[in-house]
Amino acid sequence: MTGHRQFALRLVLVAGCALLAGRASAEPLPLSGGLVLDLPQGWRVDGPTEGEIGKDGRTRVQLICEAEACKRTQETCTILMRVQPVAGADDATRLASLYAAPMDRYFRIRAVLRSTSKDAQVLEPLGRVSLGPRDWWTIETDARHNYKSGLFAETVIDGRYLGVICKTCETGSERHQAGRAIMASIRPAD
């Protein structure tokens, strides 16, 4: 092999090992309702592991990143789960029903912009995205200086609503990678 090919092969092997090491270091975290997620290295639950029930009846589990890289980005994710099932024949139908009406989409966009900050902008519009084995409704916002930008996502797993809100001070184009990895890892417990 030529020197360039050997270098490229080594680079691919190192990247693959790093990816596998990251997965191996993820810690399974059981959620209420029979779900589980993989908590990346450097992340922890802030508060009770089973979450707290809010005034709206949703269970909230707050996740905080304490890794060295997060000292600057201050990443957090909140997992939201509803007790009552979403109506519909299957998860794809249930997911589509979340924003079937244009006014539902309008109110969601307005709510995430208000939640982010005054003068926040939509970075990625509300739409369906595949993360892991399922589709999610996601919208990403860009906050003004000194505020956290947000990634807001919702899906339905076995008839149960699951929402994720991730916030970060990161301003680059590669935001919310850990949040997306957490979302992709959420699955029914065995």
N, C-alpha and C positions, 0 to 999 in steps of 0.2 A: 504494500500500500504506500501511497505517497504521503508525505508529511502532512498535507492539508486534510487528507481523508482520515488519517490517524487522529489528528487534532479534533476533527468534527465528530468522530466516533467517541473519543474520550469525553467531549463536551456533552454529547447525548447521554452517555452512561452516567456522568456526574449529575446531570439534570434529572434523569430517571431515578437515581438513588435518592436525591433530595426530595422528589415528589413522594416516593415510597416512604421515606423517613417521616415526612410530614403526616401522611395518613396513619402510619404506625403510632405516632405520638398523639393522635387524636383520642380523646377520652369519651366513651359513650355516656350520654346523659339522658336518663329516662325522663319523659315528660308525662303530665297527666293525660288521660285519654288513650293510653296505650301506644304512645309515640316515643321515639328515641332519636337523638341527634348526636353527631360527633363534634365534641367541643375541641377546637384546635388548641395546640400547645400555647400556653401563655394566656389563655382565656379562663375565666371563672364565673360562677354564678354569684350575683350580688343579691343577697337576700335568701329566702327559703328556696331550696331546690325544687320543691313542688309548685312554687310560684305563689302569687297572692291574687285573690279575687278582687277586681276593681268594682267601682260603683255601677259600671255597665254590665257586670256579670261575666266579663271575660277574665280568664286566668292569665296573669302576666309573669313571665320569667325574664329577669334582667341579666344580660351577659355583658361582662366587661373584659376588655383586653388589657393585660398587664405586661405584655412582652415589651422588650426594649424598644422595638419599632413603634409601639403604640404610645410611648411617652409624648411624642410629637403629634400623632394623629388622633389620640384620645377616642379610639373606636369603641362603640357600644352597640349592642343589638338587643331588642326587646321582642320576645316571642309572645304572641297573643293567641289564645285558644278560646273558642266558644263551646259551651256545654251542649246547646241544642244543635241538632243536625241541620245541614243545609238541604232544602227540598230539591229533589231531582232524581232522575232514573240512575245516573252514574256520576262519577266525579267530573268527567268532562262537561256534562250538562250542567252540573252544579256550579262549576267554575265559570262557565259562560254566563250563567244567570246573575253572577255578582255585578256585572256591568252591562247587562242587556239593554238598558235604557240610556239614552244620551245624557239625561239629567243625572243619573248615577255616576257616570264618568266625570261630568262637570263638577259635581260636589266632591268627588274624590280628589280631583286635581286641585281644587280650591283648598281643601282641607290639608293636603300635604304641603302646599306652598305656605299656608299660614303656620303650620307646624315647624317649618324650616326656619324662616325669618322674614322680616319685612324686606321687600325687594328681592326675594328669592326668585330663581328662574328654573324652568323645567330643563333639565339636561338631557334626559331620555324620556320620551313621552309615555303615557300610560299605554301599555300593550302587553300581549302575552309573550312570555319567554320560557324556553325550556331550561330548567336547572335540575340536574340529576334526572331521575326517572319520571318527572312530572312537569306539567306546565304551571306557570305562575303569572298572575297579573303583577306587573312591576311598573314603577315610575321612580325616576331619580331626579333629585333636585340639586341645584347649585346655590349655596348660600352666599350672602355678601360677607365681606371680611369680618373676622372674629365670631362667626357663627358656624355651626356644624351643618354640612350638607347631608342629605338623607337618601336612603334607598328604602322604598316602601314596597312590600311584596305581600301577595295573598294567594293562597291555594286551598284546595279541598282534598283531604286525605281520608278515604273510607267514610265519606259523608260529613266529616268534621272540618269546620273552618279553621284555618291556621294563618295568622298574619305575622310578618316579621318587619320590624323597623330598625334599620341600621343607620347610625350617625357617625360622621367622621369629620375631622378638620383637614384631612388630606385634600389637596387641590389638584393633584395630577390626574391623568386619564385612567389610571389603574386603581380606582377607588373600590372599596367594599369587596375586595377579593376574599377576605376571611368570612364576611357576611354571606357572600354567594356560596362559599364552601359549606358553611353551616346549613344554609337552605337546601343545598343539593343533598346533604346527608340525612335530612329528616325523613323518617320512614316508620312504618308500623313496627312495634316491638315484636320479636319472635315469640 
